[in-house]
């Protein structure tokens, strides 16, 4: 199999596909209401990639070495007939793993089963607190914790297991609830991943003082339950893994700010309007929608992908400075987390 590597010898193995830029939450670290309000202009339907276009591009990425696909948004379950896209992706040679990140608001047991039957293998659910008062303040639409917990159980019951639960930790907002989150999911089979608050996009008001470091998160958990590190399952993993010594499961920490992992990043990102981004903190993407709608051959589109990835040198988190923090970056809701 061809394995495409960038200018820093990092292979392209993972493709994150945003299927919509819309979301029904207004989390302040991603889509703050004062920016993404009633008058915000989301992409019109005709500008979104069709499922056929997504599948065609995914197949071309697979031919370049991509093995894992993750569906993101926005909130991907807002896209109608998503199981049909999963079915199309599952037929692509070389794609070994199909996953989805969701806020859980629309993930019922029936929908989880439909997605599993179509070929979805894993689900990651975003949940920033197990307490209603904190979670409702963070999602800013007064969505209750109980419904997200029900979605996690639905995913597990449907066989989309093991479920991962992402908690973005922000100082002064939910940092005092790290052990509550860890304690809730110990022994449940779900794996919590604690994520340092990142300066994605331009609208979330990020400050370094708001970041709760991986060291602080680990210290809080270790003070309550003894833990030890776990080796990564594969190269390119962004989460550092730990397990509880009492056998109650494991959790992860994603420390993009204090422990950058740019040197091992294998992720390409395809926005819902068909632009290829080579970094979560990227400013510009390469338009693939225009050539795919212009009768350009697969070979020519692969050539574009190869050239973009071949010159990739992105190392934003390792190079983060006062100057780079001022860079205009694509919003996370546009290309997925």
C-alpha positions as CSV (number, residue, x, y, z in Angstrom):
1,X,0.0,0.0,0.0
2,X,1.2,3.5,-0.8
3,X,1.9,5.6,2.4
4,X,2.1,9.3,1.7
5,X,4.4,11.2,4.0
6,X,4.8,15.0,4.6
7,X,7.9,17.2,4.6
8,X,8.6,16.1,8.2
9,X,8.1,12.4,7.3
10,X,4.7,12.1,9.0
11,X,2.4,9.6,7.2
12,X,-1.2,10.4,6.3
13,X,-3.2,7.7,8.1
14,X,-6.3,9.4,9.5
15,X,-9.0,11.5,7.7
16,X,-11.5,13.5,9.7
17,X,-14.5,14.4,7.6
18,X,-16.8,17.2,8.6
19,X,-20.3,16.5,7.2
20,X,-21.9,19.7,8.3
21,X,-20.8,23.1,9.8
22,X,-24.1,23.3,11.9
23,X,-24.5,22.3,15.5
24,X,-27.4,22.5,17.9
25,X,-25.1,23.3,20.9
26,X,-23.4,26.7,21.5
27,X,-20.4,25.6,23.5
28,X,-18.3,28.6,24.3
29,X,-15.0,27.0,23.4
30,X,-16.3,26.2,19.9
31,X,-19.4,28.0,18.8
32,X,-20.1,30.9,21.2
33,X,-23.7,32.2,20.8
34,X,-22.6,35.9,20.4
35,X,-20.9,34.8,17.1
36,X,-23.0,31.9,16.0
37,X,-26.3,33.5,16.7
38,X,-29.7,33.4,14.8
39,X,-28.3,35.6,12.0
40,X,-25.1,33.5,11.4
41,X,-24.8,32.3,7.8
42,X,-24.1,28.6,7.8
43,X,-23.2,26.9,4.5
44,X,-26.1,26.5,2.1
45,X,-26.9,22.9,1.2
46,X,-25.5,23.1,-2.3
47,X,-22.1,24.0,-1.0
48,X,-21.8,20.9,1.2
49,X,-20.1,17.8,-0.3
50,X,-22.6,15.2,-1.3
51,X,-22.2,11.7,0.2
52,X,-21.1,10.5,-3.2
53,X,-18.4,13.2,-3.3
54,X,-17.3,12.4,0.2
55,X,-17.0,8.7,-0.6
56,X,-15.0,9.4,-3.8
57,X,-12.6,11.6,-1.9
58,X,-12.3,9.1,1.0
59,X,-11.4,6.4,-1.5
60,X,-8.6,8.6,-3.0
61,X,-7.3,9.3,0.5
62,X,-7.4,5.6,1.3
63,X,-5.3,5.0,-1.8
64,X,-2.7,7.3,-0.3
65,X,-2.6,5.4,3.0
66,X,-5.5,6.6,5.1
67,X,-6.8,3.7,7.2
68,X,-9.0,5.5,9.7
69,X,-12.0,7.8,9.0
70,X,-13.8,9.9,11.6
71,X,-17.1,11.7,10.9
72,X,-17.4,15.1,12.6
73,X,-19.1,18.4,12.3
74,X,-20.6,20.6,13.6
75,X,-22.8,17.9,14.9
76,X,-22.7,15.1,12.3
77,X,-26.1,13.6,13.3
78,X,-27.7,16.8,11.9
79,X,-26.9,15.5,8.5
80,X,-29.8,13.5,7.2
81,X,-29.3,9.8,6.3
82,X,-25.9,9.6,7.8
83,X,-25.9,5.7,7.9
84,X,-26.0,5.8,4.1
85,X,-22.6,7.6,4.1
86,X,-21.2,5.1,6.6
87,X,-22.3,2.3,4.3
88,X,-20.5,3.9,1.4
89,X,-17.3,4.5,3.4
90,X,-17.4,0.9,4.8
91,X,-17.0,-0.5,1.2
92,X,-13.8,1.4,0.5
93,X,-10.7,-0.8,0.3
94,X,-8.1,0.2,2.9
95,X,-10.5,1.9,5.3
96,X,-10.2,-0.3,8.4
97,X,-11.8,1.9,11.0
98,X,-14.9,4.3,10.9
99,X,-15.7,6.4,13.9
100,X,-17.8,9.4,14.8
101,X,-17.6,12.3,17.2
102,X,-21.0,13.6,18.4
103,X,-22.5,15.7,21.2
104,X,-24.9,12.8,21.8
105,X,-28.1,14.9,21.6
106,X,-29.5,13.0,18.7
107,X,-28.0,9.6,19.4
108,X,-30.8,7.2,20.2
109,X,-30.5,3.5,20.5
110,X,-32.3,3.0,17.2
111,X,-29.9,5.5,15.4
112,X,-26.9,3.9,17.1
113,X,-28.0,0.5,15.8
114,X,-28.5,1.9,12.3
115,X,-25.0,3.4,12.3
116,X,-23.5,0.1,13.6
117,X,-25.3,-2.0,11.0
118,X,-24.0,0.4,8.3
119,X,-20.4,-0.1,9.4
120,X,-19.7,2.5,12.1
121,X,-17.4,0.9,14.6
122,X,-16.8,3.5,17.4
123,X,-18.3,6.7,18.8
124,X,-16.8,9.5,20.8
125,X,-19.3,11.6,22.8
126,X,-18.5,15.1,24.0
127,X,-19.5,15.7,27.6
128,X,-17.9,18.5,29.6
129,X,-19.5,17.8,33.0
130,X,-21.7,15.2,34.7
131,X,-23.5,18.0,36.6
132,X,-26.4,19.8,34.9
133,X,-25.6,23.3,36.1
134,X,-22.1,23.2,34.7
135,X,-23.0,21.3,31.5
136,X,-26.0,23.5,30.6
137,X,-23.8,26.6,31.1
138,X,-21.2,25.1,28.8
139,X,-23.5,23.9,26.0
140,X,-25.5,27.1,26.4
141,X,-28.8,25.5,25.1
142,X,-29.8,24.1,28.5
143,X,-29.4,20.5,27.3
144,X,-29.4,18.1,30.2
145,X,-26.6,15.7,31.2
146,X,-29.1,12.8,31.5
147,X,-29.8,12.7,27.7
148,X,-26.1,12.6,26.9
149,X,-25.5,9.8,29.4
150,X,-28.5,7.9,27.7
151,X,-26.7,8.4,24.4
152,X,-23.5,6.9,25.7
153,X,-25.5,3.9,27.1
154,X,-27.3,3.6,23.7
155,X,-23.9,3.5,21.9
156,X,-22.6,0.8,24.2
157,X,-25.8,-1.3,23.9
158,X,-25.6,-1.0,20.1
159,X,-22.1,-2.4,20.1
160,X,-20.3,0.9,19.3
161,X,-17.8,0.0,21.9
162,X,-15.6,1.1,23.6
163,X,-17.2,4.6,23.8
164,X,-14.9,7.5,24.4
165,X,-16.1,10.6,26.3
166,X,-14.3,13.9,25.6
167,X,-14.2,16.5,28.4
168,X,-12.7,19.9,27.5
169,X,-11.3,21.2,30.8
170,X,-11.4,25.0,31.3
171,X,-10.1,26.7,34.4
172,X,-12.8,28.3,36.6
173,X,-15.6,26.5,34.7
174,X,-15.3,22.7,35.1
175,X,-11.8,22.1,36.4
176,X,-13.1,21.2,39.8
177,X,-15.1,18.4,38.3
178,X,-12.3,16.3,36.8
179,X,-12.5,13.7,39.5
180,X,-16.3,13.7,39.3
181,X,-16.1,12.8,35.6
182,X,-13.4,10.2,36.2
183,X,-15.4,8.7,39.1
184,X,-18.6,8.5,37.1
185,X,-17.1,6.5,34.2
186,X,-14.8,4.2,36.2
187,X,-15.9,0.6,35.8
188,X,-18.4,1.5,33.0
189,X,-16.2,0.5,30.0
190,X,-16.3,4.1,28.7
191,X,-12.9,5.8,28.4
192,X,-12.9,9.5,29.4
193,X,-10.4,11.7,27.6
194,X,-9.5,15.0,29.4
195,X,-8.6,17.7,26.8
196,X,-6.6,20.8,27.5
197,X,-8.5,23.9,26.4
198,X,-7.1,24.9,23.0
199,X,-6.9,28.1,20.9
200,X,-8.8,26.7,18.0
201,X,-10.5,29.2,15.7
202,X,-10.8,32.9,16.5
203,X,-14.0,33.3,18.5
204,X,-13.5,31.4,21.8
205,X,-11.6,34.0,23.7
206,X,-8.8,31.6,24.5
207,X,-6.2,32.5,27.1
208,X,-3.3,30.5,28.4
209,X,-4.4,31.2,32.0
210,X,-7.6,29.3,31.2
211,X,-5.7,26.1,30.4
212,X,-5.7,23.3,33.0
213,X,-2.6,21.4,32.3
214,X,-2.3,17.6,31.9
215,X,-0.1,17.6,35.0
216,X,-2.8,19.2,37.0
217,X,-5.5,16.8,35.7
218,X,-3.3,13.8,36.4
219,X,-2.5,15.0,39.9
220,X,-6.1,15.4,40.7
221,X,-7.0,11.9,39.6
222,X,-3.9,10.3,41.1
223,X,-4.7,11.8,44.5
224,X,-7.9,9.8,44.5
225,X,-7.0,6.6,42.6
226,X,-3.6,5.2,41.9
227,X,-2.8,5.2,38.2
228,X,-0.1,4.2,35.8
229,X,0.7,5.0,32.1
230,X,-0.3,2.7,29.3
231,X,1.7,2.3,26.1
232,X,0.0,3.7,22.9
233,X,-1.8,1.2,20.7
234,X,-0.5,2.7,17.5
235,X,1.7,5.6,16.3
236,X,-0.1,8.9,15.9
237,X,-2.4,8.6,19.0
238,X,-3.1,12.0,20.4
239,X,-4.2,10.9,23.8
240,X,-1.7,9.7,26.4
241,X,-3.3,6.7,28.1
242,X,-3.5,5.8,31.8
243,X,-5.1,3.0,33.7
244,X,-6.4,2.7,37.3
245,X,-4.4,0.2,39.3
246,X,-7.5,-1.2,40.9
247,X,-8.7,-2.5,37.4
248,X,-11.5,0.1,37.0
249,X,-10.6,0.9,33.4
250,X,-8.5,3.6,31.8
251,X,-8.6,7.2,30.7
252,X,-6.6,9.5,28.5
253,X,-5.3,13.0,28.4
254,X,-5.0,15.1,25.3
255,X,-2.4,17.9,26.0
256,X,-2.0,19.9,22.8
257,X,-0.9,23.0,24.8
258,X,1.5,21.7,27.4
259,X,2.7,18.5,25.7
260,X,2.4,19.1,21.9
261,X,2.3,16.0,19.7
262,X,2.7,17.6,16.3
263,X,5.7,15.4,15.5
264,X,3.4,12.4,15.4
265,X,0.3,14.0,13.8
266,X,-1.1,11.8,11.0
267,X,-4.4,13.6,10.5
268,X,-5.8,15.2,7.4
269,X,-9.1,17.1,7.6
270,X,-11.8,17.5,5.0
271,X,-14.3,20.4,5.7
272,X,-17.9,20.0,4.9
273,X,-17.5,22.3,1.8
274,X,-14.7,20.2,0.5
275,X,-11.5,21.9,1.6
276,X,-8.5,19.9,2.7
277,X,-6.8,21.2,5.9
278,X,-3.5,19.8,7.2
279,X,-3.8,21.1,10.7
280,X,-6.5,21.8,13.3
281,X,-5.0,25.3,13.6
282,X,-4.7,25.9,9.9
283,X,-5.6,29.2,8.3
284,X,-6.3,28.0,4.7
285,X,-7.3,24.8,3.0
286,X,-7.0,23.4,-0.5
287,X,-10.3,23.4,-2.5
288,X,-11.1,19.8,-3.6
289,X,-14.8,20.5,-4.2
290,X,-14.2,22.5,-7.4
291,X,-12.1,19.8,-9.1
292,X,-14.4,17.0,-8.0
293,X,-17.3,18.9,-9.6
294,X,-15.3,19.7,-12.7
295,X,-14.8,16.2,-14.2
296,X,-11.2,16.2,-13.0
297,X,-9.8,12.6,-13.0
298,X,-9.1,10.7,-9.8
299,X,-5.4,10.7,-10.8
300,X,-5.4,14.5,-10.9
301,X,-7.1,14.8,-7.6
302,X,-4.7,12.4,-6.0
303,X,-1.9,14.6,-7.4
304,X,-3.4,17.6,-5.6
305,X,-3.6,15.6,-2.3
306,X,0.0,14.4,-2.7
307,X,1.3,17.8,-3.3
308,X,-0.6,19.4,-0.4
309,X,0.5,16.7,2.1
310,X,4.0,16.4,0.7
311,X,4.8,20.0,1.5
312,X,3.0,19.9,4.9
313,X,5.1,21.4,7.7
314,X,2.4,22.3,10.3
315,X,3.6,22.4,13.9
316,X,1.4,25.0,15.4
317,X,1.2,23.6,18.9
318,X,5.0,23.1,19.1
319,X,5.6,26.6,17.7
320,X,2.8,28.5,19.6
321,X,3.9,32.0,20.3
322,X,2.3,35.4,20.9
323,X,2.6,36.0,17.2
324,X,1.1,32.7,16.0
325,X,-1.8,33.0,18.5
326,X,-2.9,36.1,16.6
327,X,-3.1,34.1,13.3
328,X,-6.6,33.9,11.7
329,X,-7.5,30.2,12.0
330,X,-10.3,28.1,10.6
331,X,-13.1,27.5,13.1
332,X,-13.2,24.1,14.7
333,X,-16.9,23.8,13.9
334,X,-15.9,24.0,10.2
335,X,-13.4,21.2,10.2
336,X,-14.2,19.2,13.3
337,X,-12.1,18.8,16.5
